[in-house]
Amino acid sequence: MPEVEIKIGGRGFDVSCQEGEEHYLHSAAKMLDDEAQALASQIGRLPEARMLLMAGLMLADKTAGVEDRLREMQVQVDTLKTELERLKNAPKAEPTRVEVPVVPQSVLETLAEVAARAEALASQIEERAES
């Protein structure tokens, strides 16, 4: 088992870990050291046990906050999944039927006749105006 020296709050500690886990140990130690440094800058020098306890509690509080937020997000994801399933399983909407009225042929013929008469009258008026 590898022995790793970590520094927390300016104090050195020799810690054993599993082979290949040294990186995780250094990462966790850095998080704990950051909290210990914050405590030291606010409170000053603390006994080692108290410093480690308070830094650990601060990390636990942050972790609990993150876990709460993850639970909230999981509820939101579950709600979205349920809504998506509901929408997928919803019956397909019936297409809207649009009816366009058809003008009867007799009306078209009558309109054509009226247009022809109007053009004939317009021609007669133009001829009289020219004479």
N, C-alpha and C positions, 0 to 999 in steps of 0.2 A: 504494500500500500504506500503510495507516495505521500510524503510529508510536505506540506505547503506552509510557508510563512505568510500570514496576512497581517495587515495593520488596520486597527480599528481605534479611532480616537487618539491616534498617535502612539498607540501601544501595540507591540508585536505579539502575535500568537502563532504557535506551531499547531497545525491541524492536519489530521490524516483524512484522506479521501480515497474513493475507488479510482482505479486506473482509468484515465480518460475524462475524469470529472473535474480536473483542476480548473478548467475554464469556468465552469458553473460555480465553483467555490470562490474564485476570485470575483466573479460578478456579484454573488450574494454578499461577499465581504465588502465590496465597494458600496453597495446599497446601505449596509449597516454602518459603514464608516461615514458616509454622507450624513446620515441621521446623527451619528455621534458628534461629528464636526459642528452640525447645526446646534446641538445641545451645548457643546463646549463654548460656542460663540455667544450663546444666550445666557448660560448659567455660570460658565467658568469650569474650573476643574472639579470633576466628580469622582467619587470612588468607582473603581472599575466595575464592580457588580451593578451598581446603580446606573452607571452610564450604559452598560450593555442592556439592562432591563428596560430603561426608558427608550433607548434607540430601537429595541425590539418591539416595544409597544407602539411606537410611532409607525414602524413599518407594518405592524399588524393592523393598525387603524387605516393606513393607506390601502392595504390589501383588502380589508373589509369593504371599503368604499368602492374599490374596483369590482369586487365580487357583486356588490349590490347593483352597480351599474350594468354589469354583464347579465344579471338576472332580469333587470328591466328590459334590456335589449333583446333577450331571449323571448320574453313575453311579446314584445313588438314583432319579432320575427315569426313567432307562432301565430299571432293574429293575422299577419300578412299572408302567411301560408294558408290559413283557413279561408281568408277572403279570396285568395287566388283559386283555391279548389272550388269554392262556391261559384266563382265566375266561370271556371272551366266547365262545371257541371250544370250551369244554368241552361235552360232551354234556349234554342236559337230563336232570335226575334223573327217574326213573320215579315216578309218584305211588304212594304207599303204599296198598295195597288193605286196606280194613278190612271184615271180615265180621261182621255182627251175627247171632247165632243166632236162628232163628225158633222160637217155641214151637209145637209141633204142636197142631192144633185139638182132638184128643182129650184132651190134657192140660188145655187151657183148660176144656173141658166138665167134666172130672173135678173141677177146682178149684172151678168154679161150683157143682157138686153138693155138694161138701164144705162150702162156705160156706153154702149153703142149709140143709143139715142142722144146721150149728153154730147158725145163727140160729133154727131151729125148736127145738133143744134149749134155747137161751137163753130163748126165749119160754115154753116149758113150765116151766122152772125159775122164771121170774118169776111165772107164774100160781100155782104151788104155794106160792111164798113169800108171795103176797098172800092165799091162802086159809087 
